[in-house]
Each structure stands twice: as structure tokens, then as C-alpha cells.
Amino acid sequence: MSEQQAQNQVQAQSPELTLDDANHTVIPQVGFGTFQIPPEDTQRAVEEALEIGYRHIDTAAAYYNEQQVGDALRATGMAGKVWVTTKLRNCDQGYDAARVAFDESRRKLGVDVIDMYLIHWPFPAAGFYRETWRALLRLRDEGAIRVPGVSNFLPEHLRAIIEDSGETPAVNQIEVHPRFNQPGVRAFCKAHGIAVEAYSPLGHGKDIASEPVLAAAAAHGVTPGQVVLRWHTQEGRIVIPKSKHAERMRENLAAGSGAAAGAGFDLTPAEIAAIDALDDPHANVSSDPATFTHSQSWADQHVRGNI
């Protein structure tokens, strides 16, 4: 089989998930994340991801690489043909400010409609996330957003926007990996028909070096990282792994569909339960949404080493 045939096979096997929104929107379940990919590397990385078969690209205004994601979409002719997610910075929250920021993101990405637009953090200290959510709903009603959603929202933040607007987000993008899998937040989302999208899906080294993950990798003849990604997709989560290396991109995409071991692999219920049991409520690698107060301005992100 040629490399191009292999790539096409992976693309054909890329799984999809149907959201519980009014339109039953279908989203590619395995996306390509761009957090902390420097702008100078982003266009190349996204072009390679698209060539390999990814049809879902995740970025954010606070990553400061939306322009380069848009450049890749334009260079490959894929603008408007693949799923694109971006996110609203904390310093742009508020009804009017959110609409202005949205237009800027849309311009940089070079698309008429953004497939999914997320409030990046609830930023409760500012108190604007309810009106910001109403702005996203308005943009959806105007046809500018297919799916408005949220990121890093805890149950109390989700309850607040649902009660305020009468509408439930279809997606909540949160930190989920074996050692920090947030069962309480996930249970709330499941009960309300909210799909969970996992960022930092592989966690850090301790996740993929854990005994249940290593045992499953040996049993199925795959890498520990592929076990973790399959754990996510079998449990129904959207995942956005990141890599700047083409071979790892290909492995990640194949793992999400279970295609990583030739004819494919599924984890057993016992293997999934053992990975679930690794959860440690203190093993987060990101911030606490209840107290996160960074503005996500360029200076703030630069100082914190995110860009």
C-alpha cells in the first residue's frame, strides 16, 4: 500500500460524533490541536494534518495563530470544507466585545462561517460569561456560527448560562486525561446532552506510563498514547491531540478510530474501567476554571510561556 493510500484509508476511517443540538450536527471526533504551536510552525503543521486526513482543526484567539491556521486553509483550498473551532479570549468577553472579537477571528481564519465558537473560560471574576453566551447564540441565529459552545465550564457555570438563556451548549471543551478525567463534570454534561471535548487528552508522562495504559498497549500491540486516545473515543469524547510531527499526527488520527493495530482495536470494558480508576482530582495540568483570572492578552500569554 502506498503512503497516499494509507493516508486515504485513515481519513475514511476517521470517526464522527453527532451532537445533541437542534440540527444534530456531525463533528469529526478526532481533531488537530494547535495550542502552543508557534505561529511560524502553524501553517506547515496544519497543512500536514490536512494532508494526513484531519478534518477538524482547533485553535483560539489566545493561541495567536489563527492567521496561520487560516493561511493553511487557504493554501490547501480547504477553507469552508473542514471543521474549524476557535475560542473567545477572556479580555474579549461581554456582548458587544464578543461580537467584535468574533469578526476578527473569522477574518483571520478566512471563512464565512465558523463551525464552532467557544467561550474559552467562564472567567467568573469578570461576570460577563452569561451575556457573552447570549452573544454567541445571536451569532448562531445570524448564521455566522454553526455550533456555539463553551470551554472549561464547571457545572455551576453551565447551570448559570442554561438558566439565563434557556439554551444548553452542545459542547464543553475541558481538560480530560486518565489521571484527571473529571467524572463529576462529565456526568453533568452527559445528563444535559453536552458533548465533552478533551483537551490535553494525553496528559503528561505519568498518564501514558501508568500500569493500566501500558498493559493495554502491550495487549493490543499499540502505543500507550494510542490506548489513551482510544479510551477517549470509546467513551464518546471528542479529542484534539497536538503534534508537530507527521508520523505522530498519523498515529493519533488512527488511534481515535481504533485503526492503529491493522484491522483495528477496541479496549475491553475492564481495560477502560482500569484507566477510569486512575483519576486524581489534583492531577490537572491546566488551571482551575473557578479561579482562572488571566486576561489571555498577548502580553499575558507571552509572560506565562504559552506563546
Buried (B, 14 or more C-beta within 10 A) or exposed (E): EEEEEBBEEBBEBBBBBEBBBEEEBEBBBBBBBBBEBBBEEBBBBBBBBBBBBBBBBBBBBBBBBBBBBBBBBBBBEBBEEBBBBBBBBBBBBBBEBBBEBBEEBBEBBBBEBBBBBBBBBBBBEBEBBBBBBBBBBBBBEEEBBBBBBBBBBBBEBBEBBBEEBEBBBBBBBBBBBBBBBBEEBBEBBEEBEBBBBBBBBBBEEBBBEBEBBEBBBEEBEBBBBBBBBBBBBBBEBBBBBBBBEBEBBBBBBBBBBBBBBEEEBEBEEEBBEBBBEBBEEEBBEEBEBEEBEBBBBBEBBEEEEBB
